[in-house]
């Protein structure tokens, strides 16, 4: 579904991604793990068209997307939950969700998507009229994911959803990500939290300093010396 081939990305003269190749099949839950500054956020921003690559190719369902604008890429069915969540804090939960579906004109379709978002995140339904800025960190992360779901994506890019959350909330989030994937949503999850990512993903890539240094089935990657030493501390 998503093919990233030999991707090179730079900020000005400083190159930060080097020949990165990543493949996400339909229905898969794939993770990219790596330390702070490895290039994970840059990778997702390039896939969703916010950053332009200096080399390589990205295809989505066989179509080149690496020269398209972000709104065109969203329109093709690719949702992005950014690291900073980028909610509208003064707006209510419901209004934030409406923003995720602003292209939907039909009331029935809008209501259907809203009901589905509330099914995954019942807490948001209880807090529908509360301002987003007053939610807990975990609830804000859930709202950011639910807002992306309102765009009805086929592929969801998740940028470190566990960042700053308590372990119990991370566990709940992991359950929901798995649930969304089991219901057919393809997911590319980037994480510093290797325990979480390697627990729920089927396929994993490890990035260091802008390079993919390890990849394969999660069960195999988890056993590699590099991952055990640098990411799992065992
Ligand atoms: P984090 O977990 O901290 O988000 P990351 O793996 O997502 O890390 P990136 O944020 O993609 O890594 O950063 C990759 C490299 O690009 C780092 O060396 C970072 O300093 C650099 N970088 C990121 N954003 C910019 C920018 N706007 N301008 C210049 N350099 C940047």
Boltz pocket constraint, residues with backbone or C-beta under 6 A from the ligand:
constraints:
  - pocket:
      binder: B
      contacts: [[A, 11], [A, 14], [A, 16], [A, 34], [A, 35], [A, 36], [A, 37], [A, 38], [A, 39], [A, 40], [A, 41], [A, 42], [A, 43], [A, 83], [A, 192]]
      max_distance: 6.0
